[in-house]
Amino acid sequence: MTYIDGFVVAVPTANRGAYKKHAEMAALVFKEHGALKMVECWGDDVPDGKLTSFPMAVQKKDDETVVFSWIVWPSRQARDAGMAKVMADSRVQPDVNPMPFDGKRMIFGGFDVLVDI
């Protein structure tokens, strides 16, 4: 069964174009190193919560938008090997493809697929 890496980040709304360009470049690299698919979603209806929420999780500021993303891998083993290659790839290094957001506020994790209908 496939394996998913999920990400949530707050991106300055003014950086939407730069973020899209950054994500498109990264997607090519991830796919070259074994990812099946990469999806980037710009927040449209992401409410603030009272106890917890996406905006709270990434400490979203008023001039930022929440982005929800995931990468589909064939397996956990493919993800581990592919991610190591991605992190070593010069095309995704900060001096070549800088992140147009504060990476310290990104939340992420790897997930086994439980249901896929």
VOBA-1610 file (N, C-alpha, C; in pm, whole numbers, padded with zeros to 5 digits, always signed):
BEGIN
Met+00084-00117+00000Met+00000+00000+00000Met+00089+00124+00000Thr+00037+00234-00053Thr+00116+00356-00065Thr+00143+00419+00072Tyr+00235+00514+00071Tyr+00277+00586+00191Tyr+00264+00735+00161Ile+00220+00813+00258Ile+00194+00956+00238Ile+00279+01040+00332Asp+00341+01144+00279Asp+00401+01250+00360Asp+00304+01367+00354Gly+00264+01420+00469Gly+00172+01533+00474Gly+00239+01655+00534Phe+00199+01773+00486Phe+00259+01898+00528Phe+00153+02006+00543Val+00168+02092+00641Val+00086+02212+00656Val+00182+02326+00688Val+00165+02439+00619Val+00254+02553+00637Val+00175+02682+00618Ala+00219+02788+00680Ala+00162+02921+00659Ala+00254+02995+00561Val+00196+03041+00451Val+00273+03111+00347Val+00224+03255+00338Pro+00315+03352+00337Pro+00269+03489+00316Pro+00183+03495+00189Thr+00065+03550+00202Thr-00029+03554+00089Thr+00033+03620-00033Ala+00116+03720-00012Ala+00184+03788-00123Ala+00283+03697-00196Asn+00321+03585-00134Asn+00418+03493-00194Asn+00353+03376-00269Arg+00225+03386-00299Arg+00156+03275-00366Arg+00228+03232-00495Gly+00262+03325-00580Gly+00331+03293-00705Gly+00468+03230-00681Ala+00542+03286-00587Ala+00674+03230-00554Ala+00660+03091-00495Tyr+00556+03071-00412Tyr+00533+02938-00354Tyr+00500+02836-00463Lys+00416+02875-00555Lys+00378+02783-00664Lys+00502+02743-00744Lys+00586+02840-00776Lys+00709+02812-00851Lys+00800+02719-00769His+00814+02746-00641His+00894+02663-00551His+00841+02520-00549Ala+00709+02505-00536Ala+00646+02373-00528Ala+00659+02297-00660Glu+00643+02366-00771Glu+00656+02299-00902Glu+00798+02245-00921Met+00898+02321-00880Met+01037+02275-00890Met+01058+02155-00799Ala+01011+02165-00677Ala+01028+02055-00582Ala+00955+01929-00629Ala+00837+01945-00687Ala+00760+01830-00734Ala+00838+01751-00839Leu+00906+01820-00928Leu+00987+01751-01029Leu+01096+01667-00963Val+01159+01724-00862Val+01266+01654-00791Val+01210+01533-00716Phe+01099+01552-00645Phe+01039+01440-00572Phe+01000+01327-00667Lys+00942+01361-00779Lys+00900+01257-00875Lys+01021+01186-00935Glu+01128+01258-00962Glu+01249+01194-01014Glu+01307+01095-00914His+01281+01118-00786His+01337+01032-00682His+01234+00936-00623Gly+01128+00908-00699Gly+01038+00799-00663Gly+00898+00834-00618Ala+00866+00961-00595Ala+00730+00996-00556Ala+00634+00971-00672Leu+00516+00926-00641Leu+00414+00903-00743Leu+00337+01030-00776Lys+00319+01115-00675Lys+00237+01234-00692Lys+00268+01332-00580Met+00257+01462-00613Met+00269+01566-00512Met+00154+01664-00534Val+00082+01697-00428Val-00033+01786-00436Val-00011+01903-00340Glu-00033+02024-00390Glu-00022+02146-00310Glu-00157+02217-00314Cys-00214+02249-00200Cys-00346+02310-00192Cys-00340+02443-00117Trp-00382+02552-00183Trp-00383+02685-00125Trp-00513+02702-00045Gly-00503+02739+00081Gly-00620+02751+00167Gly-00726+02845+00114Asp-00851+02799+00120Asp-00963+02879+00074Asp-01070+02892+00183Asp-01091+02787+00258Asp-01190+02786+00365Asp-01127+02715+00485Val-01038+02786+00554Val-00959+02728+00663Val-00983+02812+00788Pro-01087+02778+00864Pro-01125+02863+00977Pro-01029+02853+01095Asp-01025+02963+01170Asp-00954+02962+01298Asp-01033+02874+01394Gly-00963+02807+01482Gly-01030+02723+01580Gly-01031+02788+01717Lys-01106+02727+01807Lys-01107+02773+01946Lys-01010+02693+02030Leu-00996+02565+01996Leu-00905+02478+02070Leu-00786+02437+01983Thr-00814+02404+01857Thr-00709+02364+01763Thr-00757+02390+01621Ser-00664+02409+01529Ser-00698+02434+01389Ser-00569+02435+01307Phe-00584+02430+01176Phe-00467+02445+01089Phe-00398+02579+01113Pro-00472+02692+01116Pro-00403+02820+01139Pro-00327+02823+01272Met-00386+02766+01376Met-00319+02766+01506Met-00194+02677+01502Ala-00204+02565+01432Ala-00092+02470+01429Ala+00034+02530+01367Val+00015+02618+01267Val+00131+02677+01200Val+00152+02824+01240Gln+00082+02868+01343Gln+00093+03005+01393Gln+00075+03107+01280Lys-00032+03087+01201Lys-00062+03174+01087Lys-00082+03318+01131Lys-00021+03408+01056Lys-00038+03552+01079Lys-00148+03603+00986Asp-00195+03724+01011Asp-00305+03780+00933Asp-00275+03791+00784Asp-00150+03809+00748Asp-00114+03825+00607Asp-00064+03694+00544Glu-00103+03582+00603Glu-00060+03450+00553Glu-00180+03364+00518Thr-00154+03261+00437Thr-00255+03163+00397Thr-00202+03025+00431Val-00290+02938+00479Val-00251+02800+00510Val-00244+02719+00381Val-00136+02643+00366Val-00118+02552+00254Val-00112+02410+00309Phe-00187+02321+00246Phe-00194+02180+00284Phe-00141+02099+00167Ser-00044+02013+00191Ser+00023+01941+00083Ser+00045+01796+00121Trp+00058+01713+00018Trp+00097+01575+00044Trp+00172+01518-00075Ile+00254+01419-00042Ile+00332+01347-00142Ile+00296+01200-00129Val+00267+01137-00242Val+00233+00995-00244Val+00356+00917-00289Trp+00391+00817-00211Trp+00505+00729-00240Trp+00453+00585-00257Pro+00525+00501-00329Pro+00483+00361-00344Pro+00484+00284-00212Ser+00574+00320-00121Ser+00589+00248+00006Ser+00672+00333+00102Arg+00678+00291+00227Arg+00762+00360+00324Arg+00910+00348+00284Gln+00948+00232+00235Gln+01087+00211+00193Gln+01123+00303+00076Ala+01032+00317-00020Ala+01057+00406-00133Ala+01066+00551-00085Arg+00982+00586+00013Arg+00985+00721+00068Arg+01117+00749+00138Asp+01163+00656+00220Asp+01288+00678+00293Asp+01405+00696+00197Ala+01412+00609+00097Ala+01521+00618-00002Ala+01507+00745-00087Gly+01385+00772-00132Gly+01362+00890-00216Gly+01385+01019-00142Met+01339+01028-00019Met+01355+01150+00060Met+01503+01179+00086Ala+01582+01076+00109Ala+01726+01096+00128Ala+01788+01155+00001Lys+01745+01105-00115Lys+01796+01158-00242Lys+01749+01301-00266Val+01624+01329-00231Val+01571+01465-00247Val+01651+01563-00161Met+01674+01528-00036Met+01745+01618+00054Met+01889+01643+00009Ala+01946+01551-00066Ala+02082+01567-00117Ala+02085+01635-00254Asp+01971+01653-00316Asp+01963+01709-00451Asp+01987+01860-00446Ser+02081+01909-00523Ser+02118+02051-00520Ser+02004+02142-00563Arg+01908+02092-00641Arg+01799+02176-00690Arg+01701+02219-00581Val+01702+02152-00468Val+01610+02192-00360Val+01683+02253-00241Gln+01808+02284-00258Gln+01884+02349-00152Gln+01838+02495-00139Pro+01839+02550-00019Pro+01786+02685+00004Pro+01850+02794-00082Asp+01976+02780-00119Asp+02039+02884-00201Asp+01994+02876-00346Val+01942+02762-00390Val+01894+02744-00528Val+01743+02764-00536Asn+01669+02706-00443Asn+01523+02711-00442Asn+01476+02749-00301Pro+01491+02877-00262Pro+01458+02918-00125Pro+01309+02901-00094Met+01282+02862+00029Met+01143+02847+00073Met+01082+02985+00092Pro+00968+03014+00026Pro+00904+03145+00042Pro+00809+03148+00162Phe+00851+03085+00272Phe+00773+03079+00395Phe+00868+03044+00508Asp+00819+03051+00631Asp+00899+03018+00748Asp+00891+02868+00775Gly+00995+02797+00735Gly+00999+02652+00750Gly+00993+02604+00894Lys+01025+02690+00989Lys+01020+02652+01130Lys+00877+02629+01178Arg+00779+02686+01106Arg+00639+02670+01146Arg+00567+02563+01063Met+00638+02491+00981Met+00579+02383+00902Met+00558+02261+00992Ile+00441+02196+00977Ile+00420+02069+01045Ile+00416+01962+00937Phe+00467+01843+00970Phe+00474+01737+00868Phe+00479+01602+00938Gly+00452+01501+00860Gly+00460+01365+00913Gly+00438+01264+00801Gly+00478+01140+00829Gly+00459+01030+00736Gly+00345+00941+00783Phe+00266+00891+00688Phe+00145+00817+00722Phe+00128+00693+00637Asp+00096+00581+00705Asp+00052+00461+00635Asp-00090+00482+00590Val-00121+00443+00468Val-00258+00456+00417Val-00345+00350+00483Leu-00453+00390+00542Leu-00545+00299+00611Leu-00662+00262+00522Val-00720+00361+00452Val-00830+00340+00359Val-00802+00420+00234Asp-00820+00359+00118Asp-00801+00427-00011Asp-00908+00373-00105Ile-01017+00445-00115Ile-01131+00398-00196Ile-01145+00481-00320
//
